[in-house]
Amino acid sequence: MNTALTVFQIILSVVLTGLIFLQSGDDSDSRSNILSTTTFQKRGLEKAVYFATIGVLVIFLISSIIQTAI
């Protein structure tokens, strides 16, 4: 069981890393301007990747807690 959880966490960490790298960084100049009054909304694929990242992160945290408890 412990080995299976370790393998599962390794897979989740690779997926989580990929999802983080997929998040767009194209507009870094315009989004980093603190004085800008423009608000940005996530739409389409960017929103799906954002929610998938949060979901994988929650699953990773839960599996870490389970592995620690065992």
N, C-alpha and C positions, 0 to 999 in steps of 0.2 A: 504494500500500500504506500509506504513512504517513497519507494522508487518511482511509482506511478505518479505521485504528486510532484516529485522533483522534475520528471520529464514534462508533465503538464505545465509546470511553471516556466520551464525553459522555452517551451513552445509559445506560451503566453507572452513572455518577455520579448521574443523575436517579433511576434505580431504587434505588440505594443510599440516597439521601436520603429517598425515599419510605418505604423499609423501616425506616429509623431513626425516622422520625416515626410510623410505625404501631405501634412497640413501646409497650406500655401504660405510662402514667405515672399511672394512676388511684390507685394505692396508694402514692404518694410519701411521705405522712406516716407510714404504718406501716412502710415499708421503710427509711426513713432513720433510724429509731430504733436506735442502736447497742446499747442495753441490752436490746432485745427478744430473747427466746429463740425466737421463732417463725421457722421456716425456710420459705422459699417455693420451690415447684417450678413450672417452666414446664409448662403442659399445653395440648394441643390446638393451636389456631391460634397462640397466643403462642409455643409451641415451634417451630412451622413457620416463623414469621416470623423468629425468632431464628436458626435454621439457614440460612434463605434469605439473611439479612443477612451471615452469615459466608461463605457460598458466593459471593455477589456480590462481597464484599470481596476474596476470594482471586483471583477472576477479574480484578478490576480491578487488583490488584497485579501479577499475571502479565502482563497486557496492557501495564502501564506499564513493566515490565522489558523486554519485547520491543520496545516502541517506543523505549526508550532505547538498546538494542543495535543498532537499525537505523540 
